[in-house]
């Protein structure tokens, strides 16, 4: 009974910490936009993204140190285990190929949102592609999101829920990861990415694998967005080859490595359902919806 009470307390704490992350991110964006409005020359979007991401995660990190979850913030609990050179290469290839699978998965909903809601029609404003633009993109699009998001999702949150059921942990972290990105037209891609990051983490028994997959996937998207005008005539050929590569590496991964640390509990679905309708998760979703409406009206 005491263990159950302690676990429920930890689950409750992780939900509120997630709410803290979402609220901090929203507040940081609003505050930064307010400051930018007084500037004659606003900073590049990558600089804005970097500052917002760093500021948004400072408060939750401080709260974590004084919460009941601090015991999970250890190398063993977070699976901070080394991966082999072969695993490193395979995960990078999966991440690159997985980004193109995400593109295909997102096409139907993107089309629906574009036709019926006129969302997603504007192209990404990269501005002049210079050395510093690329560096800013690598930091703000690649390094920071992969480190921060994987620490929370596949690190802390996953391990708390995995104590009872791995299925429960996969369901909750994938749901949170997809919904909290606040892009309904791309939700299928984020669901896929959430599942794949868990997959490589469990197969390599290392959070570094999840970070590496996330990083390589994001950098593949960044590179593609920069080079798309030069590659437009070969677009579908590139996508086809990348998807084939992804499937080949995935099959090799499945044959070569087994999942580590899988817990087959019976309470997973129940805890997942109760988490989805919990107050902090509902409040977090409300913030995401408000942000989406503000950005698209």
C-alpha positions as CSV (number, residue, x, y, z in Angstrom):
1,X,0.0,0.0,0.0
2,X,2.8,2.4,0.9
3,X,4.6,1.6,-2.4
4,X,1.4,2.2,-4.3
5,X,0.9,5.5,-2.6
6,X,4.5,6.6,-3.3
7,X,4.1,5.6,-7.0
8,X,0.9,7.6,-7.3
9,X,2.6,10.6,-5.8
10,X,5.4,10.3,-8.3
11,X,3.0,10.0,-11.3
12,X,1.1,13.0,-10.0
13,X,4.4,14.9,-9.7
14,X,5.5,14.1,-13.2
15,X,2.2,15.3,-14.6
16,X,2.6,18.6,-12.9
17,X,6.2,18.9,-14.0
18,X,5.0,18.4,-17.6
19,X,2.5,21.2,-17.1
20,X,5.4,23.3,-15.8
21,X,7.3,22.7,-19.0
22,X,4.4,23.6,-21.2
23,X,3.5,26.7,-19.2
24,X,7.2,27.8,-19.0
25,X,7.5,27.4,-22.8
26,X,4.3,29.4,-23.5
27,X,5.3,32.1,-21.0
28,X,8.8,32.3,-22.5
29,X,7.5,32.7,-26.0
30,X,5.0,35.4,-25.0
31,X,7.5,37.3,-23.0
32,X,10.2,37.1,-25.7
33,X,7.7,38.2,-28.4
34,X,6.7,41.2,-26.2
35,X,10.4,42.2,-26.0
36,X,11.0,41.7,-29.7
37,X,8.0,44.0,-30.5
38,X,10.1,46.9,-29.2
39,X,13.1,46.1,-31.4
40,X,13.6,47.8,-34.7
41,X,15.4,44.7,-36.1
42,X,14.1,41.5,-34.6
43,X,16.6,38.7,-34.1
44,X,16.7,35.7,-36.4
45,X,14.1,33.1,-35.7
46,X,16.8,30.5,-34.7
47,X,18.1,32.9,-32.0
48,X,14.6,33.4,-30.8
49,X,14.0,29.6,-30.7
50,X,17.3,29.0,-28.8
51,X,16.6,31.6,-26.1
52,X,13.0,30.5,-25.6
53,X,13.9,26.8,-25.4
54,X,16.6,27.5,-22.8
55,X,14.5,29.8,-20.7
56,X,11.4,27.5,-20.9
57,X,13.2,24.5,-19.3
58,X,15.0,26.4,-16.5
59,X,12.1,26.5,-14.0
60,X,11.1,22.8,-14.5
61,X,14.7,21.8,-14.0
62,X,14.9,23.7,-10.8
63,X,11.5,22.2,-9.6
64,X,12.8,18.7,-10.4
65,X,15.7,19.0,-7.9
66,X,13.2,19.5,-5.1
67,X,10.5,17.0,-6.1
68,X,9.9,13.4,-5.3
69,X,11.2,12.6,-8.8
70,X,14.8,13.6,-8.2
71,X,15.7,10.0,-7.5
72,X,15.0,9.3,-11.2
73,X,17.5,12.0,-12.3
74,X,20.4,9.6,-12.1
75,X,22.5,8.0,-14.9
76,X,21.1,4.5,-14.1
77,X,17.4,5.6,-14.0
78,X,17.8,7.7,-17.2
79,X,19.6,4.8,-19.0
80,X,22.7,6.9,-19.6
81,X,24.5,3.9,-21.0
82,X,27.1,4.0,-23.8
83,X,26.1,2.7,-27.2
84,X,28.4,0.9,-29.7
85,X,29.8,2.4,-32.9
86,X,27.5,0.1,-34.9
87,X,24.5,1.1,-32.9
88,X,25.4,4.8,-33.3
89,X,25.5,4.4,-37.1
90,X,22.3,2.4,-37.3
91,X,20.4,4.9,-35.1
92,X,21.6,7.9,-37.2
93,X,20.4,6.1,-40.4
94,X,17.1,5.3,-38.8
95,X,16.7,8.9,-37.7
96,X,17.5,10.3,-41.2
97,X,15.2,7.7,-42.9
98,X,12.5,8.1,-40.3
99,X,12.2,11.8,-41.0
100,X,11.1,11.0,-44.6
101,X,8.6,8.4,-43.2
102,X,7.3,11.3,-41.1
103,X,6.9,13.5,-44.2
104,X,4.8,10.8,-45.9
105,X,2.7,10.2,-42.8
106,X,2.0,13.9,-42.5
107,X,0.9,14.5,-46.1
108,X,-2.8,13.5,-45.7
109,X,-3.5,15.8,-42.7
110,X,-1.4,18.6,-44.1
111,X,-3.5,18.5,-47.2
112,X,-6.8,18.5,-45.2
113,X,-5.6,21.5,-43.1
114,X,-4.4,23.4,-46.1
115,X,-7.6,22.9,-48.2
116,X,-10.2,23.3,-45.4
117,X,-8.5,25.6,-42.9
118,X,-5.8,27.3,-45.0
119,X,-3.1,26.3,-42.5
120,X,0.3,25.4,-43.7
121,X,0.2,27.3,-47.0
122,X,3.1,29.7,-46.1
123,X,6.6,28.4,-46.7
124,X,9.2,28.3,-43.9
125,X,11.1,31.6,-43.7
126,X,14.7,30.5,-43.5
127,X,16.0,33.9,-44.7
128,X,19.5,34.1,-46.2
129,X,21.2,30.8,-45.7
130,X,24.6,31.6,-44.3
131,X,27.1,29.8,-42.1
132,X,25.6,31.3,-38.9
133,X,22.1,30.5,-40.1
134,X,23.1,26.8,-40.4
135,X,24.8,26.9,-37.0
136,X,21.7,28.5,-35.4
137,X,19.5,25.9,-37.0
138,X,21.7,23.0,-35.8
139,X,21.5,24.4,-32.2
140,X,17.8,25.4,-32.1
141,X,16.3,22.8,-34.3
142,X,18.6,19.9,-33.7
143,X,20.7,19.9,-30.5
144,X,18.4,21.7,-27.9
145,X,15.1,19.9,-28.8
146,X,16.7,16.5,-28.9
147,X,18.5,16.9,-25.6
148,X,15.7,18.6,-23.6
149,X,12.7,16.8,-25.0
150,X,14.3,13.4,-24.7
151,X,15.4,14.0,-21.2
152,X,11.8,14.7,-20.2
153,X,9.9,12.3,-22.5
154,X,12.0,9.2,-22.9
155,X,14.1,9.9,-19.8
156,X,12.2,11.0,-16.7
157,X,8.5,10.5,-17.8
158,X,9.1,7.2,-19.5
159,X,11.0,5.7,-16.5
160,X,8.3,6.8,-14.0
161,X,5.5,5.1,-16.0
162,X,7.7,2.2,-17.0
163,X,7.9,1.1,-13.3
164,X,4.4,-0.4,-13.8
165,X,4.1,-1.1,-17.5
166,X,6.3,-0.4,-20.6
167,X,3.1,-0.4,-22.7
168,X,1.7,2.3,-20.4
169,X,5.0,4.3,-20.7
170,X,5.0,4.1,-24.5
171,X,1.4,5.2,-24.8
172,X,1.7,8.1,-22.4
173,X,5.0,9.5,-23.6
174,X,4.0,9.1,-27.3
175,X,0.7,10.9,-26.7
176,X,2.3,13.7,-24.7
177,X,5.1,14.1,-27.3
178,X,2.7,14.3,-30.2
179,X,0.0,16.5,-28.6
180,X,2.4,18.9,-26.9
181,X,4.1,19.9,-30.2
182,X,0.9,21.6,-31.0
183,X,0.7,20.8,-34.7
184,X,-2.4,18.7,-35.4
185,X,-1.5,18.6,-39.1
186,X,1.7,16.8,-38.2
187,X,0.5,14.6,-35.3
188,X,0.9,11.3,-37.2
189,X,4.5,12.1,-37.8
190,X,5.1,12.9,-34.2
191,X,3.4,9.8,-33.0
192,X,5.7,7.8,-35.3
193,X,8.7,9.7,-34.0
194,X,7.7,9.1,-30.4
195,X,7.4,5.3,-31.0
196,X,10.7,5.2,-32.8
197,X,12.7,7.0,-30.1
198,X,11.4,4.6,-27.5
199,X,12.2,1.7,-29.9
200,X,15.9,2.6,-30.3
201,X,16.2,3.5,-26.6
202,X,14.9,0.1,-25.5
203,X,16.9,-1.8,-28.1
204,X,20.1,0.0,-27.2
205,X,19.2,0.3,-23.5
206,X,20.4,3.9,-23.7
207,X,18.8,7.3,-23.6
208,X,21.6,8.5,-25.9
209,X,20.1,6.4,-28.7
210,X,16.8,8.3,-28.4
211,X,18.6,11.6,-28.4
212,X,20.7,10.6,-31.4
213,X,17.6,9.5,-33.3
214,X,15.8,12.7,-32.5
215,X,18.9,14.8,-33.4
216,X,19.5,13.1,-36.8
217,X,15.8,13.2,-37.7
218,X,15.6,16.9,-37.0
219,X,18.8,17.7,-38.8
220,X,17.6,15.7,-41.8
221,X,14.5,17.9,-41.8
222,X,16.6,21.1,-41.5
223,X,18.9,20.0,-44.3
224,X,16.0,19.1,-46.5
225,X,14.3,22.4,-46.0
226,X,17.5,24.3,-46.9
227,X,18.2,22.2,-50.0
228,X,14.7,21.5,-51.2
229,X,14.8,24.0,-54.1
230,X,17.9,22.3,-55.5
231,X,16.4,18.8,-55.0
232,X,12.8,19.5,-56.1
233,X,13.3,17.5,-59.4
234,X,14.5,14.4,-57.4
235,X,12.0,14.8,-54.5
236,X,10.1,11.6,-54.7
237,X,13.2,9.6,-55.7
238,X,15.0,10.8,-52.5
239,X,11.9,10.0,-50.4
240,X,11.7,6.5,-51.9
241,X,15.4,5.8,-51.3
242,X,15.3,7.1,-47.7
243,X,12.2,5.1,-46.8
244,X,13.8,1.9,-48.3
245,X,16.9,2.6,-46.3
246,X,14.8,3.1,-43.1
247,X,13.0,-0.2,-43.6
248,X,16.2,-2.1,-44.3
249,X,18.0,-0.7,-41.2
250,X,14.8,-1.3,-39.1
251,X,14.7,-5.0,-40.1
252,X,18.4,-5.3,-39.3
253,X,17.9,-3.6,-35.9
254,X,15.0,-5.9,-35.0
255,X,17.1,-9.0,-35.8
256,X,20.2,-7.9,-34.1
257,X,19.0,-6.3,-30.8
258,X,16.4,-7.2,-28.2
259,X,14.5,-4.7,-26.0
260,X,15.9,-4.2,-22.5
261,X,14.0,-3.2,-19.4
262,X,10.5,-4.1,-20.6
263,X,7.9,-4.4,-17.8
264,X,4.7,-6.3,-18.6
265,X,2.4,-4.9,-16.0
266,X,-1.4,-5.1,-15.9
267,X,-2.3,-1.6,-14.8
268,X,-0.8,0.3,-17.7
269,X,-3.9,1.2,-19.7
270,X,-5.7,2.3,-16.5
271,X,-2.9,4.6,-15.5
272,X,-2.7,5.9,-19.1
273,X,-6.4,6.8,-19.1
274,X,-6.3,8.4,-15.7
275,X,-3.2,10.5,-16.8
276,X,-4.9,11.8,-19.9
277,X,-7.9,13.1,-18.0
278,X,-5.8,14.5,-15.1
279,X,-5.9,18.2,-14.4
280,X,-2.3,19.1,-15.3
281,X,-2.5,17.2,-18.6
282,X,-5.8,18.9,-19.5
283,X,-4.5,22.3,-18.6
284,X,-1.4,21.6,-20.7
285,X,-3.5,20.7,-23.7
286,X,-5.5,23.9,-23.2
287,X,-2.3,25.9,-23.4
288,X,-1.2,24.1,-26.5
289,X,-4.7,24.7,-28.2
290,X,-4.6,28.4,-27.2
291,X,-1.1,28.8,-28.7
292,X,-2.1,27.1,-31.9
293,X,-5.2,29.3,-32.3
294,X,-3.1,32.5,-31.6
295,X,-0.5,31.4,-34.2
296,X,-3.1,30.6,-36.9
297,X,-5.6,33.4,-36.6
